Amino acid sequence: MDVAKKLAKGGVIEREKVLRAEVALAQAHRALDVADEAKAIVVAGLNLATGLNVSAPTGVVDTADIPPFKLSRADCLQTDLPHPAARQRQHRQRPNHTLHLLISFFH
């Protein structure tokens, strides 16, 4: 903007072009603010859905070092699952396992 203002003072470009550039810059700043607000709303929703404080900082962890999941959907469905009562006992022993897993992904 400073260069445009100097060029306008020197008569190289018209004042109208400087004003248009200022408007475009202000619009770009406003669009950035709107995007930042939208991101904050999404992060708060994610935190709420995972049981975290909605104002807690949340980021995405790089997953490049996690090996790919190799089971097909059919293999997963055919996996022998324990009896429901055994799953309930296991769940009571580790009630926050899913929450801890989600937190590890988002911290």
C-alpha atoms as one frame of an Amber mdcrd trajectory, in Angstrom:
protein
   0.000   0.000   0.000   2.828   2.374   0.787   4.285   1.928  -2.689   0.890
   2.603  -4.275   0.466   5.759  -2.186   3.935   7.023  -3.202   3.185   6.337
  -6.851  -0.105   8.230  -6.532   1.669  11.204  -4.936   4.151  11.232  -7.788
   1.340  11.142 -10.315   2.363   7.734 -11.688  -0.966   6.085 -10.875  -4.399
   7.513 -10.243  -5.772   8.051  -6.745  -8.751   5.860  -7.679  -6.463   2.865
  -8.174  -4.937   3.392  -4.737  -8.398   3.539  -3.178  -9.447   0.365  -5.001
  -6.321  -1.383  -3.727  -7.113  -0.245  -0.181 -10.665  -1.598  -0.499  -9.385
  -4.931  -1.852  -6.913  -5.184   1.035  -9.658  -4.438   3.581 -11.892  -7.081
   1.991  -9.082  -9.640   2.156  -8.522  -8.869   5.854 -12.262  -9.258   6.514
 -12.337 -12.607   4.670  -9.417 -13.790   6.814 -11.270 -12.753   9.972 -14.393
 -14.637   8.841 -12.314 -17.755   8.115 -10.641 -17.545  11.538 -14.059 -17.249
  13.212 -15.371 -20.267  11.291 -12.313 -22.291  12.282 -12.814 -21.406  15.946
 -16.461 -22.526  15.766 -15.487 -25.848  14.177 -12.756 -26.477  16.774 -15.197
 -25.694  19.594 -17.702 -28.148  18.092 -15.030 -30.823  17.788 -13.964 -30.244
  21.385 -17.559 -30.438  22.556 -18.160 -33.661  20.614 -15.056 -35.295  22.092
 -15.743 -34.157  25.648 -13.034 -31.504  25.847 -13.381 -27.948  27.058 -14.774
 -26.028  24.075 -12.136 -23.321  24.452  -9.201 -25.758  24.697  -6.641 -25.408
  21.923  -6.962 -28.263  19.450  -4.680 -29.255  16.608  -4.215 -32.029  14.109
  -1.436 -34.561  14.562   0.565 -35.708  11.560  -0.384 -39.315  10.897   2.406
 -40.155   8.445   4.109 -42.448  10.980   0.952 -44.469  11.741   0.897 -47.702
   9.731  -2.075 -48.140   7.385  -5.046 -50.187   8.530  -4.861 -53.420   6.529
  -8.117 -55.183   7.359 -10.945 -54.941   4.867 -14.460 -54.074   5.984 -15.465
 -57.725   5.475 -12.526 -58.924   7.613 -13.529 -56.527  10.363 -17.116 -57.764
  10.292 -15.979 -61.397  10.474 -13.656 -60.795  13.417 -14.690 -62.864  16.421
 -15.983 -60.427  19.013 -16.278 -61.345  22.680 -19.668 -61.950  24.246 -21.569
 -58.684  25.033 -21.220 -59.278  28.793 -17.456 -59.575  28.397 -17.417 -56.328
  26.379 -19.373 -54.587  29.145 -16.902 -55.794  31.792 -14.011 -54.669  29.630
 -15.688 -51.300  29.068 -16.187 -50.816  32.825 -12.491 -51.484  33.366 -11.469
 -48.898  30.736 -14.344 -46.414  30.560 -12.378 -43.585  28.960 -10.454 -45.603
  26.379 -12.292 -44.049  23.422 -11.974 -40.564  24.864  -8.237 -41.046  25.453
  -7.848 -42.323  21.901  -9.662 -39.294  20.491  -7.677 -36.916  22.662  -4.425
 -38.465  21.480  -5.482 -37.800  17.889  -6.323 -34.162  18.554  -3.436 -33.141
  20.817
